[in-house]
């Protein structure tokens, strides 16, 4: 079986994904309502997994709920909170539940979150997790040589930061992730088109690794400065912050900035990934302003 996201990526189409955040409590209604607005607009809906080391509902549970509503999910799977047995169980469980798209992540450090005394696991990191996905897709059991029910069909991607301060480190990690079995790259938020173009031309392109560029919806100048202060690696330029600060309607100016980025980035890489924390309802506005209509059925 191939997913809509996999078909779009492997056929060279412009691939579109967007992100929703699981609820902090046990009621998924708001998250599902936000996801419903993305139906027909993106190839898949990415569900975060303990982003910024903050407690949220299970990504696996939300992905299954999205499937029940006719939405194709991307399961984020972070290694921070699980040992290899738990990660293996979640991979096999995702396959059984019909969840085939994955984003394999190491996970933000616990110290970044609101329960700094929690104990991280980190037995695997993203490269080892990708290797495990590849092994399962080859029908390999980590102990008994062969999976008794046959190979899984999981379509796994990895994350990367084109604006990383260490180009050599970025190159080395991307090569390792590609060798481990990554089928696409979803980037962190990108605010510098030149950095994205260099990443595509020098790193991802030679590996034939499709890239979905991260577009982050800014809500205000205050929001942008907060992100620069607390999000590791974030670097929102001052000219964009001043543009938000001088706008009559900062929220709509943020939509305009994101739409401009979508159009520009689709001229550099194959796809985009939209992030709009606590403002997911504006993602369709971004797509409309970017000229991205309904996906073909």
C-alpha positions in Angstrom: 0.0 0.0 0.0 1.2 3.5 -0.8 -0.2 6.6 0.9 -1.3 9.8 -0.8 1.8 11.6 0.6 4.1 8.9 -0.7 2.4 9.0 -4.1 2.8 12.8 -4.3 6.4 12.7 -3.2 7.5 9.8 -5.4 5.7 11.1 -8.5 7.4 14.5 -8.2 4.2 16.5 -7.4 4.2 19.5 -5.1 3.6 17.9 -1.7 1.7 19.7 1.0 1.4 18.8 4.7 0.3 20.7 7.8 0.7 20.2 11.5 -1.8 19.8 14.3 -1.0 19.5 18.0 -2.7 16.9 20.2 -4.6 18.3 23.2 -3.2 18.7 26.6 -6.2 16.9 28.0 -8.3 13.9 27.1 -10.7 15.6 24.7 -9.5 15.7 21.1 -12.5 17.7 19.8 -10.5 21.0 19.1 -7.6 19.2 17.4 -9.9 17.2 15.2 -11.9 20.3 14.3 -8.7 22.1 13.2 -7.7 19.0 11.2 -11.1 18.9 9.5 -10.4 22.3 7.9 -7.3 20.8 6.1 -9.3 18.1 4.3 -8.7 18.3 0.6 -6.0 21.0 1.1 -3.0 18.9 2.1 -1.8 15.4 1.4 -1.4 14.5 5.0 -1.8 16.0 8.5 1.3 15.8 10.7 0.6 15.1 14.5 3.3 16.3 16.9 4.7 14.0 19.5 5.5 15.7 22.8 6.8 18.8 21.0 9.1 21.0 23.2 8.9 18.2 25.8 5.4 19.3 26.9 2.8 16.7 27.9 0.1 16.1 25.2 -2.2 13.3 24.1 -0.6 10.4 22.3 0.3 11.2 18.6 -0.6 7.6 17.7 -4.1 8.0 19.2 -4.8 11.3 17.3 -3.5 9.8 14.1 -6.0 6.9 14.4 -8.8 9.4 15.1 -7.8 11.4 12.0 -8.0 8.2 9.9 -11.5 7.6 11.2 -12.4 11.1 9.8 -11.0 10.4 6.4 -7.7 12.4 6.9 -4.3 10.9 6.2 -2.0 11.3 9.1 1.8 11.6 9.6 2.8 10.0 12.9 5.6 11.9 14.6 7.6 9.5 16.7 10.2 10.9 19.1 12.8 8.7 20.8 13.2 10.8 23.9 10.4 9.1 25.9 10.6 5.4 24.8 13.1 2.6 24.9 13.6 0.4 21.8 10.8 -2.0 22.9 8.3 0.7 23.1 9.3 2.3 19.8 9.2 -1.1 18.1 5.7 -1.7 19.6 4.5 1.7 18.3 5.8 1.1 14.8 4.1 -2.3 14.6 0.9 -0.8 16.1 0.9 2.1 13.7 1.1 -0.3 10.8 -1.7 -2.4 12.2 -3.9 0.7 12.6 -3.4 1.8 9.0 -0.9 4.6 9.9 1.9 4.4 7.4 3.5 7.9 7.2 6.1 8.5 9.9 8.4 11.4 10.9 11.3 9.9 12.9 12.6 12.3 15.5 15.1 12.3 18.3 12.9 14.7 20.3 13.4 18.0 22.1 15.4 17.7 25.3 13.3 17.4 28.5 14.9 20.5 30.0 13.1 22.5 27.2 9.7 21.5 28.6 7.5 22.1 31.7 8.5 18.9 33.6 12.2 19.3 33.7 12.6 16.6 36.3 11.2 13.9 34.0 13.6 11.2 33.0 14.5 11.0 29.3 15.2 7.6 27.7 17.0 8.3 24.4 18.0 4.6 23.8 17.4 5.3 20.1 17.8 8.6 18.3 16.4 9.4 14.8 19.0 7.5 12.8 18.5 4.3 14.8 14.8 4.7 14.6 15.0 5.0 10.8 17.1 1.8 10.7 14.4 0.0 12.7 11.7 1.2 10.3 13.8 -0.1 7.4 14.4 -3.4 9.1 10.6 -3.9 9.7 9.9 -2.9 6.1 12.3 -5.7 5.1 10.4 -8.1 7.3 13.3 -8.4 9.8 12.6 -9.3 13.4 15.3 -7.8 15.8 15.5 -11.1 17.7 14.1 -14.0 15.6 15.3 -12.9 12.1 12.0 -12.8 10.4 8.7 -11.1 11.3 6.1 -13.8 11.5 3.4 -11.7 9.7 5.6 -10.3 6.9 7.1 -6.9 6.3 5.5 -3.6 7.3 4.8 -0.8 4.9 5.9 2.4 6.6 6.9 5.6 4.7 9.4 7.3 6.9 10.9 10.8 6.8 13.4 12.7 8.9 13.8 16.3 10.1 16.6 18.8 9.3 17.4 22.4 9.9 18.7 24.2 6.7 19.7 27.1 8.9 21.9 25.0 11.2 25.1 26.8 12.3 27.1 23.6 11.6 27.0 22.9 7.9 29.3 19.9 8.2 27.2 18.5 11.1 24.0 19.0 9.1 25.6 17.2 6.0 26.8 14.3 8.1 23.5 13.8 9.9 21.5 14.0 6.6 23.7 11.5 4.9 23.3 9.1 7.9 19.5 9.5 7.9 19.4 8.9 4.1 21.5 5.8 4.5 19.2 4.6 7.4 16.2 4.8 5.1 14.7 8.3 5.2 12.4 8.8 2.2 11.9 12.5 2.6 13.0 15.5 4.7 10.7 17.8 6.6 12.6 20.9 7.6 12.4 23.1 10.7 10.9 26.5 10.1 12.8 28.3 7.3 13.0 32.1 7.2 16.0 32.4 4.8 15.3 31.3 1.2 19.0 31.3 0.5 19.7 28.8 3.2 16.9 26.5 1.9 18.3 26.8 -1.7 21.8 25.9 -0.5 20.4 22.9 1.5 18.5 21.7 -1.6 21.4 22.2 -4.1 24.3 21.0 -1.9 22.8 18.4 0.4 19.3 17.0 -0.3 19.4 17.3 -4.1 22.5 15.1 -4.6 20.9 12.5 -2.4 17.6 12.6 -4.4 15.9 13.3 -1.0 12.6 15.2 -1.5 12.3 18.2 0.8 9.2 19.7 2.5 10.1 23.2 3.7 8.8 24.2 7.1 6.6 27.4 6.9 5.8 28.8 10.3 2.8 31.1 10.8 3.8 34.1 12.8 1.0 35.8 14.8 2.6 39.0 16.0 5.9 40.7 16.7 5.7 39.6 20.3 5.1 36.0 19.2 8.1 36.2 16.8 10.4 37.5 19.5 9.2 34.9 22.0 10.0 32.1 19.4 13.5 33.5 18.8 14.0 33.5 22.6 12.8 30.0 23.5 12.9 27.8 20.4 16.3 26.2 19.8 17.7 27.2 16.4 14.9 29.7 15.6 16.1 32.8 13.8 13.2 35.0 12.6 14.8 38.1 10.9 14.2 41.5 12.3 12.7 42.8 9.1 9.9 40.4 9.4 9.4 41.2 13.1 9.2 45.0 12.2 6.8 44.2 9.4 4.5 42.5 11.9 5.0 45.3 14.4 3.9 48.0 12.0 0.9 46.1 10.5 -2.6 47.2 11.3 -3.6 43.5 11.6 -0.5 41.5 12.6 -2.4 38.2 12.4 -3.3 38.7 8.8 0.2 40.1 8.1 1.5 36.8 9.4 -0.8 34.9 7.0 0.6 37.1 4.1 4.2 36.4 5.1 3.5 32.6 5.3 1.8 32.7 1.9 4.7 34.5 0.3 7.0 31.8 1.8 4.9 29.0 0.5 5.1 30.4 -3.1 8.8 31.1 -2.9 9.8 27.8 -1.3 7.8 25.7 -3.8 10.1 27.2 -6.4 13.1 25.8 -4.6 12.0 22.4 -3.1 9.2 19.9 -3.8 6.8 20.7 -1.0 6.0 22.6 2.1 5.0 21.8 5.7 2.8 24.4 7.4 3.0 25.0 11.2 0.5 27.3 12.9 0.6 26.6 16.6 -2.7 27.5 18.3 -3.8 29.1 15.0 -4.4 26.1 12.7 -7.6 27.6 11.5 -5.6 30.1 9.5 -3.7 27.5 7.4 -6.4 27.4 4.7 -6.1 31.2 4.5 -2.3 30.8 3.9 -3.0 28.2 1.2 -5.6 30.5 -0.4 -3.3 33.5 -0.5 -0.5 31.3 -1.9 -2.7 30.2 -4.7 -2.8 26.6 -3.5 -6.3 25.3 -4.3 -8.0 22.1 -3.5 -5.9 18.9 -4.2 -7.0 16.7 -7.1 -9.2 13.9 -5.9 
